[in-house]
Amino acid sequence: MRKIDASEEEELGELEDKTEALTLRSKRTERARKRQAKKASKSTHKTRDPLSLPYELVLEILGYLRPSDVFRLARVSKAYHKFITEEQRLIVRDITAWRYVCLDKCFRLPVIMDDIDPSIRHYVQSPEHQDLLVSHKRPFQHIQPPDAAEVCTCLTCVLRWSSLCLIVDFSYWQRNLDVGEPIPMIARGKQPVWNQSLITTNAAIVHKALRSPLWHARLLEAHLDSTTRSIRRHAENRGNKRRRFQMSKEEMDSGSDKFLERSGPPSIDIPFHRDNYYMLEAYLPNRGWSAALQGWMYAPAEQHDMDLQYIVR
């Protein structure tokens, strides 16, 4: 073999290895490549369970949700269900503080008999007192009377019970009111099976609210939805010249009842019949407008205690 002298080596320059590695293509290598890519993706996009965050931060996050969203979150896992169930009172406190400031004072919970002093329970449940209740003598067709064995039947608590039942019933018929479909009317003195089943279901929901703050907040959410839909319907009726609550689209979508704190028409009349739903705009009991203070005055929470004192006397 001929030797390459120095001059020829300079002309050829430094040799460079440009040999490319063979690409291995097989099912085994393809599976291995996918496993490595999946493993790398998990390590770079690893999510953190919100419940692992500090306790106060978790409560603050949940306080921004709607009650219906909290119920959905409670169905995600046993851990979420346990946390929400145990801390629902604090969660609801934060939700109510900025979403339902007005509605929470309009729709207070009736007192359950377990929370009443045993020494005066028999006064409340006495036949003499029960005979005075109009709701038992002539009950509304769309409201189931409270069970005297479970719920206090002082005047304040009976009105509170009726108001909560009206929330559920009014919400049930919102679709009919939106599309203009008539609500079935019931002849005086009649109680059809479908209506009996409906008011029983409504009462069962209110019973849940008596024991669960989250269920109470869910009722307030439902009534805010019914109220905003009613105000929108009446605003679209150009022939309706009555005084109405002013509500912007942003306020309607906000999920807050702050706009109801503004001056508006009286809203304490009980819709004693479903026929009243057609013209009902905002049912907000237990409050009245004060011209002197230029604001709404709400019935005190202690009204129940004053009623008990009257019954005992």
Residue pairs with C-beta under 8 A, 6 or more apart in sequence:
4 12
50 58
50 61
51 58
51 79
51 80
51 83
53 61
58 83
59 87
59 90
59 91
59 94
60 94
62 70
62 73
62 84
62 91
62 94
62 95
63 91
63 93
63 94
63 95
63 97
64 95
65 73
65 95
66 95
66 99
66 221
66 255
67 92
67 95
67 214
67 217
67 218
67 220
67 221
68 218
68 221
70 84
70 88
70 91
70 95
70 214
71 214
71 218
73 80
73 84
74 80
74 81
74 84
74 85
75 81
84 91
84 214
88 212
88 213
88 214
89 213
91 214
92 213
92 214
92 216
92 217
93 213
95 217
96 104
96 217
96 220
98 256
99 220
99 221
99 224
99 255
99 256
99 257
100 217
100 220
100 221
100 224
100 256
100 257
101 257
101 258
101 261
102 257
102 258
102 260
102 261
102 284
102 296
103 220
103 223
103 224
103 257
103 260
103 284
104 220
105 286
105 287
105 298
106 163
106 284
106 285
106 286
106 287
106 298
107 160
107 163
107 164
107 167
107 219
107 220
107 223
107 285
107 286
108 160
108 286
108 301
109 160
109 164
109 209
109 210
109 216
110 146
110 151
110 152
110 156
110 157
110 158
110 160
110 161
110 164
110 210
110 304
111 151
111 152
111 157
111 304
112 150
112 151
112 152
112 210
112 211
113 121
113 124
113 125
113 149
113 150
113 151
113 152
116 124
116 152
116 308
120 308
120 311
120 312
123 129
123 308
123 311
123 312
124 148
124 152
124 153
124 154
124 308
124 311
125 148
125 149
125 153
129 153
129 311
130 136
130 148
130 153
131 137
133 145
133 153
133 158
135 143
135 145
135 146
135 158
135 162
136 145
139 145
140 162
140 272
140 273
141 186
141 191
141 195
141 199
141 273
141 274
142 165
142 166
142 169
142 195
142 199
142 273
142 274
143 162
143 165
143 166
143 169
143 199
143 202
144 165
144 199
144 200
144 202
144 203
146 153
146 157
146 158
146 161
150 207
150 210
151 157
151 161
151 210
152 304
152 308
154 304
154 307
154 308
154 310
154 311
155 307
156 299
156 303
156 304
156 306
156 307
157 304
157 307
159 285
159 286
161 206
162 270
163 270
163 283
163 285
163 286
164 206
164 209
164 219
165 199
165 202
165 203
165 206
166 270
166 271
166 283
167 219
167 220
167 222
167 223
167 226
168 202
168 205
168 206
168 219
168 222
169 198
169 199
169 202
169 274
170 223
170 226
170 271
170 277
170 280
170 283
171 222
171 223
171 225
171 226
172 198
172 202
173 183
173 274
173 277
174 225
174 226
174 229
175 181
176 182
176 183
177 183
177 229
177 230
177 233
177 277
177 278
178 229
178 233
183 274
183 275
183 277
183 278
184 194
185 274
185 275
186 192
186 195
205 215
205 219
206 219
208 215
209 215
209 216
209 218
209 219
221 255
223 283
224 255
224 257
227 257
227 260
227 281
227 282
227 283
227 284
228 247
228 252
230 280
230 281
230 282
231 244
231 245
231 247
231 252
231 281
231 282
232 247
232 252
234 240
234 242
234 244
234 281
235 244
235 247
242 265
243 264
243 265
244 264
244 265
244 281
245 259
245 260
245 262
245 264
245 265
245 281
245 282
246 259
246 262
246 264
247 259
248 259
251 258
251 259
260 282
260 284
261 295
261 296
263 289
263 294
264 282
264 289
265 281
265 282
266 288
266 289
267 281
267 282
267 283
267 284
267 285
267 287
268 284
268 285
268 286
268 287
268 288
269 283
270 283
270 285
271 277
271 280
271 283
286 298
286 299
287 296
287 297
287 298
287 299
288 296
288 297
289 295
289 296
289 297
290 296
290 297
